[in-house]
Amino acid sequence: MFDGIRMTMKYYFDVLDVNYTINLFVNGVDEKGAILKHPKAMQEARRLGIQLVTDEGPTPEEPEDVELYQ
């Protein structure tokens, strides 16, 4: 379901020479503020944000994909 945006972001970050580690995809979030109706996604985004700023391990070669289906 998320293959198109996954590839778009990969190429976007490649052009900027940015190495990123995590993709968080949540379906059914198409309008501004819609994410607020998905508390599990908000919790996962917070967890991943904390992981990003506290992880001291090596950057993975490929980003981790986290997909949430509502």
Backbone as a ProteinNet text record, in pm:
[ID]
protein_1_A
[PRIMARY]
MFDGIRMTMKYYFDVLDVNYTINLFVNGVDEKGAILKHPKAMQEARRLGIQLVTDEGPTPEEPEDVELYQ
[TERTIARY]
81.2	0	86.1	201.3	282.2	404.8	410.6	530.6	562.3	460.9	484.3	550	496.1	552.9	688.1	704.1	832.6	943.6	919.8	1021.3	1042	934.6	945.7	1036.1	1013.4	1093.8	1237.8	1256.3	1392.3	1472.4	1414.8	1486.1	1503.4	1403.5	1412.5	1531.1	1539.5	1649.1	1783.2	1783.2	1907.5	1963.1	1876.1	1919.8	1979.6	1921.3	1971.8	2090.1	2126.9	2233.8	2205.5	2079.1	2034.6	2012	2067.5	2047.5	1940.2	1829.5	1722.6	1700	1633.6	1630.7	1492.6	1385.9	1253.4	1148.8	1060.5	940	821.6	733.5	609.7	494.6	423	309.6	181.5	79.9	-49.9	-155.7	-234.8	-337.4	-458.4	-538.6	-659.4	-635.8	-517.4	-486.2	-464.8	-574.7	-569.2	-599.1	-647.5	-681.8	-603.8	-587.3	-520.1	-592.9	-516.5	-572.5	-625.7	-634.5	-689.8	-607.1	-478.2	-391.9	-435.3	-500.1	-542.5	-649.1	-711.9	-812.6	-749.7	-618.2	-545.6	-443.7	-490.3	-398.2	-282.7	-304.5	-195.2	-83.7	-120.8	-21.6	53.5	-17.4	47.4	146.6	109.9	200	322.9	301.1	413	505.6	450.8	532.5	617.7	558.9	633.9	746.6	715.3	816	931.6	898.5	1001.9	1084.4	1019.4	1092.6	1192.4	1150	1241.4	1356.2	1324.8	1428.6	1528.6	1479.7	1568.2	1667.6	1622.5	1711.1	1797.3	1766.9	1845.7	1930.4	1905.3	1978	2121.5	2214.8	2355.7	2419.9	2340	2392.7	2417.3	2474.4	2501.1	2370.2	2373.3	2257.7	2241.4	2120.4	2100.9	2114.8	2151.4	2167.6	2033.7	1929.4	1794.3	1703.5	1613	1523.8	1426.8	1393.9	1293.3	1155.6	1066.1	930.6	834.7	757	651.1	521.1	433.1	307.1	192.5	101.6	-14.9	-140	-223.6	-348.5	-463.5	-547.4	-660.7	-785.4
-119.2	0	126.4	123.7	244.5	246.3	158.6	148.9	279.3	347.3	471	579	605	709.8	667.4	538.3	487.7	518.8	491.4	516.5	666.3	743.9	889.4	947.8	908.9	962.7	912.4	787.7	734.6	819.3	845.1	923.4	1069.1	1123.5	1260.8	1273.6	1182.8	1189.3	1155.2	1067.1	1037.6	1162.6	1241.8	1364.6	1461.6	1467.7	1557.5	1498.1	1374.2	1301.5	1290.8	1256.3	1239.9	1092.2	1043	904.8	902.2	837.1	831	687.2	668.2	534.2	472	552.3	494.7	560.4	478.3	523.3	484.6	578.4	548.3	579.1	475.7	489.7	453.3	538	513.6	535.5	431.3	450.3	520.2	580	647.4	784.3	839.7	973.3	1062.8	1119.5	1195.6	1343.7	1384.5	1524.5	1579	1709.1	1774.3	1739.9	1695.1	1661.7	1520.6	1447	1311.1	1217.2	1243.8	1157.3	1157.1	1263.7	1271.8	1167.5	1110.6	1006.4	867.8	862.1	735	736.5	716.3	725.8	626.7	509	411.7	466.6	533	591.7	704.6	784.7	892.9	837.2	728.2	664.3	608.6	547.5	490.2	600.7	711.1	823.5	878.6	888.9	936.9	839.4	708.9	607.6	614.4	625.1	628.4	756.6	868.8	994.6	986	928.2	910	818.1	711.9	618.4	690.3	777.2	848	938.8	1007.2	1103.1	1040.4	916.8	854.4	736.9	687.4	570.6	608.4	534.8	562.2	457.2	362.5	257.6	307.9	223	262.5	281.7	371.1	393.8	273.5	216.2	101.1	142.3	46.7	75.4	102.4	37.3	58.4	101.6	197.7	241.7	132.4	133.1	42	92.7	2.7	39.4	0.2	96	70.9	109.8	11.2	35.5	5	99.9	83.4	92.6	-7	-11	3.9	101.1	127.4	56.8
0	0	0	61.5	77.1	-13.9	-113.3	-197.1	-270.5	-322.6	-398.4	-314.3	-197.6	-112.5	-55.7	-30.9	19.7	-80.7	-207.2	-310.2	-332.2	-328.3	-344.4	-237.1	-111.9	-2.8	-8.7	-49.9	-62.5	-161.2	-277.9	-378.9	-335.8	-267.5	-217.4	-120.9	-25.9	70.4	6.4	-94	-165	-232.2	-295.8	-362.7	-262.5	-143.1	-38.8	37.2	5.1	72.5	222.6	253.7	391.5	417.2	525.5	565	673.3	647.1	745.8	788.5	903.3	961.8	973.5	971	997	907.8	853.4	784.8	872.2	900.8	972.5	878.7	839.9	748.8	821.7	808.4	871.4	764.1	734.4	632.6	691.3	604.7	648.2	708.3	688	740.3	618.1	569.8	445.6	462.4	577.2	599.1	719	720.3	831.9	961.9	1060.7	1191.3	1203	1092.9	1096.7	1183.4	1195.9	1276.8	1423.5	1467.6	1607.3	1641	1540	1560.2	1570.9	1565.5	1568.6	1682.7	1806.2	1921.1	1913.9	1857	1845.1	1755.7	1648.8	1559.2	1628.9	1707.3	1781	1883.1	1951	2047	1976.6	1859.6	1784.7	1734.9	1688.2	1642.2	1756.9	1874.1	1991.8	2026.1	2028.1	2059.6	1959.1	1831.1	1728	1736.5	1769.5	1786.6	1899.8	2010.2	2124.3	2084.6	2012.5	1966.8	1876.5	1788.5	1696.2	1767.7	1871.3	1938.4	2046.4	2085.4	2191.5	2142.9	2023	1972.7	1938.6	1994.4	1968.9	1879.5	1833.4	1747.1	1606	1522	1383.7	1306.2	1209.6	1123.5	1031.1	1024.8	935.8	789.8	705.9	563.8	496.4	541.2	488.7	603.1	577.2	685.3	727.7	855.1	909.7	866.8	829.4	792	903.5	950.1	1049.2	979.4	959	889.9	985.5	999.8	1084.8	997.8	1008.8	933.9	1030.6	1006.9	1094.6	1042.4
[MASK]
++++++++++++++++++++++++++++++++++++++++++++++++++++++++++++++++++++++

